Structures are given as C-alpha cells and as structure tokens.
Amino acid sequence: MSRIDETKPFLPVRFAVLTVSDTRDLAQDKSGDTLAGRIAGAGHLLAARAIVRDERDQIAAQLRDWCANPEIDAILSTGGTGLTGRDVTVEAHRDVYEKEIEAFGTVFTIISMQKIGTSAIQSRACAGVAQGTYLFALPGSPGACKDAWDDILAYQFDYRHRPCNFVEIFPRLEEHLRRK
C-alpha cells in the first residue's frame, strides 16, 4: 500500500505545462490553470507554461526545447490526446520519448473508468522520459487533468511517497550516458 513517509524531506520538482489547442489562449486555458494550480498547491515550481497549436512538429519542438532545459524536470501537456484528426499530441510525444512509461496510460484509464465509465477508452494519455525529463500527455479537460494529478502524479512526484516514486530515480534517468 502506498504511503507518505513523513521522515523524508519534500523535494520540489520544476514543471512545465503545455496546452495543445487551436482555439485557446491563456485566459481560456482552464486545463492549464488546473495543472498550474495543483503544481503550486503541492509545493512544486511552475518553471514554464505555453500554448501551441495542434501541430505535431510544433508540439515536439516545444517538448524537445523544454527537455533540453536543465531548469525543467517534468512536462505536463494537456489536449490533443483524443481520436480526431487534429489530435496529434500522443504522436508528438512519442517522437520525443527515449522510453515510454506504458503503465501510466493503463493506470489513467483505470482511474477514468471510475469517473466516466467506458468513455475512458477515448483517451490516449501517455507518458515517457527524454533527456532526463518526464513527459506526460493528458487529455484537454480540467477534470482529466485533476484526476491525473490528484490520483497519480501528486504521489509519484512526492519524494516521500513509498514504496517508490519518480523523484528518487531522477539521478538515474541518464545513467546510460555515463556508462563507458
């Protein structure tokens, strides 16, 4: 069973939030606001925030730029994970990933099923790692962003979470580059 080990220190993580939309701007970005609010509320840092159009090359370029930035530890994108022709966020993420975190989509679907039933199959939420940075592609609804953060990411980005978490393996994400 998961738990928070209060004897360990909290370590803040530096997040970037990317909204993928052809129609939203920052004033209308409720999903981005949801993520930014939860990041700050948990004691983490919002290092960057942007909105890009539903264009695979633009999404991938922004993800790569942020992965190359040593001031960003994790990227949360919202939008473009559905099934329509303009939904290309998942493909852009996979263009960038070095490794995919396949269980994230499964766990997200299980959580979504409890809230929206079989409609959960319409999301292609995914996650991966690139250049020592975690990347998560979340659906574009504030509710889905809330569920992903509250039920998965808040725990995995808390160093005190046991039995394990993403924060404690940050130093090992690029160990293959140090191998001789």
LOTI-462948 format. One line per 10 residues: their letters; for each residue x, y, z of N, C-alpha, C. Coordinates in nm, 2 decimals. Layout:
// LOTI-462948
A	X Y Z X Y Z X Y Z; ... .
This chain:
// LOTI-462948
MSRIDETKPF	0.08 -0.12 0.00 0.00 0.00 0.00 0.09 0.12 0.00; 0.05 0.22 -0.08 0.13 0.35 -0.08 0.11 0.43 0.04; 0.21 0.51 0.07 0.20 0.60 0.19 0.30 0.71 0.18; 0.29 0.81 0.26 0.39 0.92 0.26 0.47 0.90 0.39; 0.60 0.90 0.37 0.70 0.88 0.47 0.74 1.02 0.52; 0.68 1.06 0.64 0.70 1.20 0.69 0.84 1.22 0.74; 0.92 1.11 0.75 1.06 1.13 0.80 1.15 1.18 0.69; 1.10 1.18 0.56 1.18 1.22 0.45 1.15 1.37 0.41; 1.24 1.44 0.36 1.21 1.58 0.32 1.13 1.59 0.19; 1.05 1.69 0.18 0.98 1.72 0.05 1.08 1.78 -0.04 .
LPVRFAVLTV	1.09 1.74 -0.17 1.18 1.79 -0.27 1.09 1.85 -0.38; 1.09 1.98 -0.40 1.01 2.04 -0.51 1.07 2.01 -0.65; 0.97 1.98 -0.74 1.00 1.95 -0.88 0.97 2.07 -0.96; 1.04 2.09 -1.07 1.02 2.20 -1.16 0.94 2.15 -1.28; 0.82 2.20 -1.30 0.73 2.16 -1.41 0.71 2.26 -1.51; 0.69 2.21 -1.64 0.64 2.30 -1.74 0.50 2.25 -1.78; 0.41 2.34 -1.82 0.28 2.30 -1.86 0.26 2.35 -2.00; 0.22 2.25 -2.09 0.20 2.28 -2.23 0.06 2.25 -2.27; -0.02 2.35 -2.31 -0.15 2.33 -2.36 -0.15 2.32 -2.51; -0.21 2.22 -2.56 -0.22 2.20 -2.71 -0.36 2.23 -2.75 .
SDTRDLAQDK	-0.38 2.34 -2.83 -0.51 2.39 -2.87 -0.50 2.48 -2.99; -0.59 2.47 -3.08 -0.61 2.56 -3.19 -0.69 2.68 -3.15; -0.76 2.68 -3.04 -0.85 2.78 -3.01 -0.83 2.85 -2.88; -0.76 2.80 -2.78 -0.74 2.86 -2.65 -0.62 2.95 -2.65; -0.64 3.05 -2.55 -0.53 3.13 -2.52 -0.52 3.12 -2.36; -0.42 3.19 -2.30 -0.40 3.17 -2.16 -0.52 3.21 -2.08; -0.60 3.31 -2.12 -0.72 3.35 -2.05 -0.83 3.24 -2.05; -0.83 3.15 -2.15 -0.93 3.05 -2.16 -0.87 2.91 -2.13; -0.75 2.90 -2.08 -0.69 2.77 -2.06 -0.72 2.71 -1.92; -0.84 2.66 -1.90 -0.88 2.60 -1.77 -0.80 2.48 -1.74 .
SGDTLAGRIA	-0.76 2.40 -1.83 -0.68 2.28 -1.80 -0.54 2.31 -1.76; -0.48 2.41 -1.83 -0.35 2.46 -1.79 -0.35 2.52 -1.65; -0.46 2.59 -1.62 -0.48 2.66 -1.49 -0.49 2.55 -1.38; -0.57 2.44 -1.41 -0.58 2.33 -1.32 -0.45 2.27 -1.28; -0.37 2.24 -1.38 -0.24 2.18 -1.36 -0.15 2.28 -1.28; -0.14 2.41 -1.33 -0.06 2.51 -1.26 -0.09 2.52 -1.12; -0.22 2.53 -1.09 -0.27 2.54 -0.95 -0.23 2.42 -0.86; -0.24 2.30 -0.92 -0.21 2.18 -0.84 -0.06 2.17 -0.82; 0.02 2.21 -0.92 0.16 2.21 -0.91 0.20 2.30 -0.79; 0.16 2.42 -0.79 0.19 2.52 -0.69 0.13 2.47 -0.55 .
GAGHLLAARA	0.01 2.42 -0.55 -0.05 2.38 -0.43 0.02 2.27 -0.36; 0.09 2.18 -0.44 0.17 2.07 -0.38 0.31 2.12 -0.34; 0.34 2.24 -0.37 0.47 2.29 -0.32 0.58 2.28 -0.43; 0.54 2.24 -0.55 0.64 2.24 -0.67 0.64 2.37 -0.73; 0.73 2.38 -0.84 0.75 2.51 -0.91 0.70 2.50 -1.05; 0.63 2.60 -1.10 0.60 2.61 -1.24 0.71 2.69 -1.31; 0.79 2.61 -1.38 0.91 2.67 -1.45 0.88 2.73 -1.58; 0.77 2.68 -1.65 0.74 2.74 -1.78 0.59 2.70 -1.81; 0.54 2.78 -1.90 0.40 2.75 -1.95 0.38 2.80 -2.09; 0.32 2.73 -2.18 0.30 2.77 -2.31 0.17 2.71 -2.37 .
IVRDERDQIA	0.13 2.77 -2.48 0.02 2.71 -2.56 0.07 2.69 -2.71; 0.05 2.58 -2.76 0.09 2.56 -2.90 -0.03 2.50 -2.98; -0.03 2.52 -3.11 -0.14 2.46 -3.19 -0.13 2.31 -3.21; -0.23 2.25 -3.25 -0.24 2.10 -3.27 -0.16 2.07 -3.40; -0.03 2.09 -3.39 0.06 2.06 -3.50 0.18 1.97 -3.44; 0.19 1.85 -3.50 0.28 1.76 -3.44 0.43 1.81 -3.43; 0.47 1.88 -3.53 0.61 1.93 -3.53 0.63 2.04 -3.43; 0.53 2.13 -3.41 0.53 2.23 -3.31 0.53 2.18 -3.17; 0.45 2.08 -3.15 0.44 2.02 -3.01 0.57 1.95 -2.98; 0.62 1.87 -3.07 0.75 1.80 -3.05 0.87 1.90 -3.03 .
AQLRDWCANP	0.87 2.01 -3.10 0.97 2.11 -3.09 0.97 2.17 -2.95; 0.85 2.20 -2.90 0.84 2.26 -2.76 0.88 2.16 -2.66; 0.84 2.03 -2.67 0.88 1.93 -2.58 1.04 1.92 -2.58; 1.10 1.91 -2.70 1.24 1.90 -2.71 1.31 2.02 -2.64; 1.26 2.14 -2.67 1.32 2.26 -2.61 1.32 2.25 -2.46; 1.21 2.21 -2.40 1.20 2.20 -2.26 1.28 2.08 -2.20; 1.29 1.97 -2.27 1.37 1.86 -2.23 1.52 1.90 -2.22; 1.56 1.99 -2.31 1.70 2.04 -2.31 1.73 2.14 -2.20; 1.62 2.19 -2.14 1.64 2.30 -2.04 1.66 2.24 -1.90; 1.78 2.26 -1.84 1.81 2.20 -1.71 1.72 2.25 -1.60 .
EIDAILSTGG	1.65 2.35 -1.62 1.56 2.41 -1.52 1.42 2.35 -1.52; 1.40 2.25 -1.61 1.27 2.18 -1.61 1.29 2.03 -1.59; 1.22 1.97 -1.49 1.23 1.83 -1.46 1.12 1.75 -1.52; 1.00 1.81 -1.54 0.89 1.73 -1.59 0.80 1.82 -1.67; 0.74 1.76 -1.77 0.65 1.84 -1.86 0.51 1.77 -1.86; 0.41 1.85 -1.84 0.27 1.80 -1.84 0.20 1.88 -1.96; 0.16 1.80 -2.06 0.08 1.86 -2.17 -0.06 1.82 -2.15; -0.15 1.91 -2.20 -0.29 1.89 -2.19 -0.35 1.92 -2.33; -0.44 1.83 -2.37 -0.50 1.84 -2.50 -0.44 1.76 -2.61; -0.52 1.73 -2.71 -0.48 1.66 -2.83 -0.45 1.51 -2.81 .
TGLTGRDVTV	-0.51 1.45 -2.71 -0.49 1.30 -2.68 -0.61 1.22 -2.73; -0.70 1.28 -2.80 -0.82 1.20 -2.84 -0.80 1.13 -2.97; -0.92 1.11 -3.04 -0.92 1.03 -3.16 -0.94 1.11 -3.29; -0.96 1.24 -3.28 -0.99 1.31 -3.40 -0.87 1.34 -3.49; -0.89 1.38 -3.61 -0.78 1.41 -3.70 -0.68 1.51 -3.65; -0.72 1.61 -3.57 -0.63 1.71 -3.52 -0.56 1.67 -3.39; -0.59 1.56 -3.33 -0.53 1.51 -3.21 -0.40 1.44 -3.24; -0.29 1.51 -3.23 -0.16 1.46 -3.26 -0.06 1.47 -3.15; -0.11 1.50 -3.03 -0.01 1.52 -2.91 0.06 1.39 -2.88; -0.01 1.28 -2.88 0.05 1.15 -2.85 0.16 1.12 -2.95 .
EAHRDVYEKE	0.13 1.14 -3.07 0.24 1.11 -3.18 0.36 1.20 -3.16; 0.33 1.33 -3.12 0.44 1.42 -3.10 0.53 1.38 -2.97; 0.46 1.34 -2.87 0.53 1.29 -2.75 0.61 1.17 -2.79; 0.56 1.08 -2.86 0.63 0.96 -2.89 0.75 0.98 -2.99; 0.74 1.09 -3.06 0.86 1.13 -3.14 0.97 1.18 -3.05; 0.94 1.22 -2.93 1.05 1.27 -2.84 1.09 1.17 -2.74; 1.01 1.08 -2.70 1.04 0.98 -2.59 1.17 0.90 -2.62; 1.25 0.88 -2.52 1.35 0.77 -2.53 1.30 0.64 -2.47; 1.22 0.65 -2.37 1.15 0.54 -2.31 1.00 0.58 -2.28; 0.91 0.49 -2.30 0.77 0.52 -2.27 0.74 0.46 -2.13 .
IEAFGTVFTI	0.66 0.53 -2.06 0.61 0.48 -1.93 0.47 0.42 -1.96; 0.47 0.30 -2.00 0.35 0.24 -2.06 0.24 0.22 -1.95; 0.27 0.20 -1.83 0.17 0.18 -1.72 0.09 0.31 -1.69; 0.15 0.42 -1.72 0.08 0.55 -1.69 -0.06 0.55 -1.76; -0.06 0.52 -1.89 -0.19 0.51 -1.97 -0.29 0.41 -1.91; -0.24 0.30 -1.87 -0.32 0.20 -1.81 -0.38 0.25 -1.68; -0.30 0.30 -1.59 -0.35 0.35 -1.46 -0.44 0.47 -1.48; -0.41 0.55 -1.57 -0.50 0.67 -1.60 -0.64 0.62 -1.65; -0.64 0.52 -1.73 -0.76 0.46 -1.78 -0.85 0.40 -1.67; -0.78 0.33 -1.58 -0.85 0.27 -1.46 -0.92 0.38 -1.38 .
ISMQKIGTSA	-0.84 0.49 -1.35 -0.90 0.60 -1.28 -1.01 0.66 -1.35; -1.00 0.68 -1.48 -1.10 0.74 -1.56 -1.23 0.66 -1.57; -1.21 0.53 -1.58 -1.33 0.44 -1.58 -1.41 0.46 -1.46; -1.35 0.48 -1.34 -1.43 0.50 -1.22 -1.51 0.63 -1.22; -1.47 0.73 -1.31 -1.53 0.86 -1.31 -1.63 0.87 -1.43; -1.58 0.82 -1.55 -1.66 0.85 -1.68 -1.70 0.72 -1.75; -1.68 0.60 -1.68 -1.72 0.48 -1.74 -1.64 0.44 -1.87; -1.71 0.38 -1.96 -1.64 0.33 -2.08 -1.59 0.45 -2.17; -1.63 0.57 -2.15 -1.58 0.68 -2.23 -1.43 0.70 -2.21; -1.38 0.63 -2.11 -1.23 0.64 -2.08 -1.15 0.58 -2.20 .
IQSRACAGVA	-1.21 0.50 -2.28 -1.13 0.44 -2.39 -1.10 0.54 -2.50; -1.16 0.66 -2.49 -1.14 0.76 -2.60 -1.01 0.84 -2.57; -0.95 0.82 -2.45 -0.83 0.90 -2.42 -0.71 0.81 -2.45; -0.60 0.88 -2.51 -0.48 0.81 -2.53 -0.37 0.87 -2.45; -0.40 0.90 -2.32 -0.30 0.96 -2.23 -0.18 0.87 -2.23; -0.06 0.93 -2.23 0.06 0.85 -2.23 0.17 0.93 -2.16; 0.29 0.86 -2.13 0.40 0.93 -2.06 0.53 0.86 -2.11; 0.64 0.94 -2.09 0.77 0.89 -2.12 0.88 0.97 -2.06; 1.00 0.93 -2.10 1.12 1.00 -2.05 1.20 1.04 -2.17; 1.26 1.16 -2.17 1.36 1.20 -2.27 1.46 1.30 -2.20 .
QGTYLFALPG	1.58 1.28 -2.23 1.69 1.37 -2.18 1.68 1.39 -2.03; 1.64 1.29 -1.95 1.63 1.30 -1.81 1.51 1.38 -1.76; 1.41 1.40 -1.85 1.29 1.48 -1.82 1.17 1.38 -1.84; 1.08 1.39 -1.74 0.95 1.32 -1.75 0.85 1.40 -1.84; 0.78 1.33 -1.92 0.68 1.39 -2.01 0.54 1.32 -1.99; 0.44 1.39 -1.98 0.30 1.33 -1.96 0.21 1.40 -2.06; 0.13 1.33 -2.14 0.03 1.38 -2.23 -0.10 1.35 -2.17; -0.17 1.45 -2.12 -0.30 1.44 -2.06 -0.41 1.49 -2.15; -0.54 1.44 -2.13 -0.65 1.50 -2.20 -0.67 1.64 -2.18; -0.75 1.71 -2.26 -0.77 1.85 -2.25 -0.87 1.90 -2.16 .
SPGACKDAWD	-0.94 1.81 -2.08 -1.04 1.86 -1.99 -0.98 1.88 -1.85; -1.03 1.99 -1.78 -0.98 2.01 -1.65 -1.01 1.89 -1.55; -1.12 1.82 -1.57 -1.14 1.70 -1.49 -1.04 1.60 -1.51; -1.00 1.57 -1.63 -0.90 1.47 -1.66 -0.76 1.51 -1.60; -0.73 1.64 -1.61 -0.61 1.69 -1.56 -0.61 1.68 -1.40; -0.72 1.71 -1.34 -0.73 1.70 -1.20 -0.72 1.55 -1.16; -0.78 1.46 -1.23 -0.77 1.32 -1.19 -0.63 1.26 -1.21; -0.56 1.30 -1.32 -0.42 1.26 -1.34 -0.33 1.31 -1.23; -0.35 1.44 -1.19 -0.26 1.49 -1.09 -0.30 1.43 -0.95; -0.43 1.44 -0.91 -0.47 1.40 -0.78 -0.44 1.25 -0.75 .
DILAYQFDYR	-0.46 1.17 -0.85 -0.46 1.02 -0.83 -0.34 0.95 -0.87; -0.25 1.02 -0.94 -0.12 0.96 -0.99 0.00 1.05 -0.97; 0.00 1.16 -1.03 0.12 1.25 -1.04 0.16 1.31 -0.90; 0.06 1.35 -0.82 0.09 1.41 -0.69 0.17 1.31 -0.61; 0.14 1.18 -0.62 0.21 1.08 -0.54 0.35 1.05 -0.60; 0.35 1.03 -0.73 0.48 0.99 -0.80 0.58 1.11 -0.80; 0.53 1.23 -0.78 0.63 1.34 -0.78 0.65 1.39 -0.63; 0.62 1.31 -0.54 0.64 1.34 -0.40 0.75 1.24 -0.35; 0.87 1.29 -0.33 0.98 1.21 -0.29 0.96 1.12 -0.16; 0.86 1.17 -0.08 0.83 1.09 0.04 0.74 0.97 0.01 .
HRPCNFVEIF	0.68 0.96 -0.11 0.59 0.86 -0.14 0.66 0.72 -0.14; 0.60 0.62 -0.07 0.65 0.49 -0.07 0.55 0.39 -0.12; 0.59 0.29 -0.19 0.72 0.23 -0.18 0.82 0.29 -0.28; 0.78 0.37 -0.38 0.87 0.43 -0.47 0.80 0.55 -0.54; 0.89 0.63 -0.61 0.84 0.75 -0.68 0.93 0.79 -0.79; 0.89 0.88 -0.87 0.97 0.93 -0.98 1.09 1.01 -0.94; 1.07 1.09 -0.83 1.17 1.18 -0.79 1.30 1.11 -0.75; 1.29 1.00 -0.68 1.41 0.93 -0.63 1.49 0.87 -0.74; 1.43 0.85 -0.86 1.51 0.80 -0.97 1.56 0.91 -1.07; 1.53 1.03 -1.04 1.58 1.14 -1.13 1.73 1.12 -1.16 .
PRLEEHLRRK	1.81 1.10 -1.06 1.96 1.09 -1.09 2.00 0.98 -1.18; 1.91 0.88 -1.20 1.94 0.76 -1.28 1.88 0.76 -1.42; 1.80 0.86 -1.45 1.74 0.87 -1.58 1.84 0.87 -1.70; 1.95 0.93 -1.67 2.05 0.94 -1.78 2.18 0.87 -1.75; 2.17 0.76 -1.66 2.29 0.69 -1.63 2.36 0.62 -1.75; 2.28 0.59 -1.85 2.33 0.53 -1.97 2.43 0.62 -2.04; 2.42 0.75 -2.02 2.52 0.84 -2.08 2.65 0.84 -2.01; 2.65 0.80 -1.89 2.78 0.79 -1.81 2.85 0.66 -1.82; 2.79 0.56 -1.88 2.84 0.43 -1.90 2.96 0.43 -2.00; 3.06 0.36 -1.97 3.18 0.35 -2.06 3.18 0.22 -2.13 .
